[in-house]
Amino acid sequence: MRKGFVFLFFLLGSFPLQPAFAAETVEAVDTDKDGKPDEWKYSEGGVLVRVERDRDHDGKPEIKIWIKEGKPERSEVDRNGDGTPDLVRFLQAGKPLREQADLNLDGKLDAWSYYQEGVKDFMIMDKNHDGQPDAWFYYGQGGLKLIGGKVDEDFDGKPDRSFGAFSEEEKRGPW
């Protein structure tokens, strides 16, 4: 009996008495002073890990931002209020890395954008919503100007038309 007690004491004594994860706390904030919260700040162990915002004042957040080491790591936006994110952006050191979007709000992703040092560089679209890419676009001038692209007009998986200027790297493309 004594050996069993010693073993049980050793076994239980090797586990921490506090949970391994910190309790999450939520701070509700009324940013527009209308008497209802429209922003929620989630913290774990006193560190901010997520912010949610209700911009249409229906009591449900449309914007969610996950934070790691003080910088945004991922954000989600529900543009039509159906509870499903229509735009998800992944960030690195607070700068956009890539994003995926449901442009026609049908619940399926149809656009993927990629960034270089926080600037939009390349975008792929599924224009006929069959789950396959049909258009590839390249951006320049700090991600603000479309400089070229290729489009699969008959949806056979191969580009039929090109436009704009292409570098040698862009000519290789994903096709």
C-alpha positions in Angstrom: 0.0 0.0 0.0 2.8 2.4 0.9 4.5 1.9 -2.5 1.3 2.7 -4.3 0.9 5.9 -2.2 4.5 7.0 -2.9 4.0 6.3 -6.6 0.7 8.2 -6.7 2.3 11.1 -4.8 5.2 11.1 -7.2 2.9 11.0 -10.2 0.6 13.7 -9.0 3.4 15.8 -7.7 5.0 15.9 -11.1 2.0 17.8 -12.6 1.6 21.6 -12.0 -1.3 22.6 -9.9 -2.2 25.5 -12.2 -3.4 24.9 -15.8 -0.7 25.0 -18.4 -2.6 27.7 -20.3 -3.4 31.2 -19.1 -7.0 32.1 -18.6 -8.5 34.3 -21.3 -10.0 37.6 -20.3 -12.2 39.9 -22.3 -12.6 43.6 -22.2 -15.7 45.1 -23.9 -15.2 48.6 -25.1 -17.8 51.1 -26.3 -15.8 53.1 -28.8 -18.7 55.2 -30.2 -20.2 56.0 -26.7 -23.7 54.7 -27.6 -23.9 52.5 -24.4 -23.2 49.2 -26.3 -19.9 47.5 -26.7 -18.5 47.5 -30.3 -15.0 46.2 -29.6 -13.8 43.3 -27.6 -10.1 42.8 -26.5 -9.1 39.3 -25.6 -6.0 38.8 -23.5 -4.2 35.7 -22.2 -2.0 36.2 -19.1 -2.3 40.0 -19.6 -1.1 39.9 -23.2 -3.5 41.1 -26.0 -4.1 38.2 -28.4 -7.2 39.1 -30.3 -9.4 42.1 -31.1 -13.0 41.9 -32.5 -14.9 44.8 -33.8 -18.6 45.3 -34.6 -18.9 48.1 -37.2 -22.6 47.7 -38.1 -23.8 47.8 -34.5 -25.7 44.5 -34.6 -23.8 43.1 -31.6 -21.8 40.7 -33.7 -18.2 41.3 -34.7 -17.4 41.6 -38.4 -13.7 42.1 -38.0 -11.4 39.8 -36.0 -7.7 40.4 -35.6 -5.3 37.9 -34.0 -2.2 39.4 -32.4 1.2 37.7 -31.7 4.1 39.5 -30.0 2.2 42.8 -30.3 1.6 42.7 -34.1 -1.4 41.5 -36.1 -0.8 38.0 -37.3 -4.2 37.3 -39.0 -7.4 39.2 -39.7 -10.8 38.1 -40.8 -13.6 40.2 -42.2 -17.3 39.1 -42.6 -18.6 41.6 -45.1 -22.1 40.3 -45.4 -22.9 39.5 -41.8 -23.4 35.7 -42.3 -20.9 34.8 -39.7 -18.3 33.4 -42.2 -15.2 35.4 -43.0 -15.2 36.7 -46.6 -11.6 38.0 -46.4 -8.8 36.4 -44.5 -5.4 38.1 -44.4 -2.2 36.6 -43.0 0.5 38.9 -41.8 4.1 38.6 -40.9 5.6 41.2 -38.6 2.4 43.2 -39.1 2.7 43.3 -42.9 0.4 41.5 -45.3 1.9 38.2 -46.5 -1.1 36.7 -48.3 -4.9 36.9 -48.3 -7.8 34.8 -49.5 -11.2 36.2 -50.4 -14.8 35.2 -51.3 -15.5 38.1 -53.7 -19.1 37.1 -54.6 -20.0 36.1 -51.0 -21.2 32.6 -51.9 -19.2 31.0 -49.1 -16.3 29.7 -51.4 -12.9 31.3 -51.8 -12.3 32.7 -55.3 -9.3 35.0 -55.0 -5.8 34.6 -53.5 -3.4 37.5 -53.2 0.3 37.3 -52.4 2.5 40.1 -51.1 6.2 41.0 -51.1 7.4 43.0 -48.1 3.8 44.0 -47.4 3.0 45.1 -51.0 0.5 43.3 -53.3 2.5 41.4 -55.9 0.4 38.7 -57.4 -3.3 37.6 -57.4 -5.0 34.4 -58.6 -8.8 34.4 -59.3 -11.4 31.7 -59.9 -13.7 33.7 -62.2 -16.3 31.0 -62.9 -16.4 29.7 -59.3 -15.4 26.1 -60.2 -12.6 25.9 -57.7 -9.9 26.2 -60.4 -7.8 29.4 -61.1 -8.8 31.2 -64.3 -6.9 34.5 -64.0 -3.5 35.6 -62.8 -2.7 39.2 -62.2 0.6 41.0 -61.5 0.9 44.3 -59.6 3.5 47.1 -59.7 4.0 50.6 -58.4 3.8 49.5 -54.7 0.9 47.1 -55.3 -1.4 49.9 -56.6 -1.3 49.3 -60.3 -2.2 46.2 -62.3 0.7 45.8 -64.7 -0.2 42.5 -66.4 -2.0 39.3 -66.3 -3.2 36.1 -68.0 -6.8 34.9 -68.4 -8.2 31.5 -69.1 -11.3 32.5 -71.1 -12.5 29.0 -72.0 -11.8 27.6 -68.5 -9.7 24.7 -69.7 -6.9 25.5 -67.1 -4.6 27.2 -69.6 -4.3 31.0 -70.2 -5.8 32.1 -73.5 -5.0 35.8 -73.3 -2.2 37.9 -71.8 -2.0 41.6 -71.3 0.5 44.1 -69.9 4.2 43.8 -69.3 5.9 40.6 -67.9 9.3 40.0 -66.5 11.1 36.7 -67.3 10.0 35.4 -63.8 6.4 36.3 -64.5 6.5 34.7 -67.9 7.2 31.3 -66.3 4.1 31.7 -64.1 2.1 28.9 -62.4 0.9 27.5 -65.8 
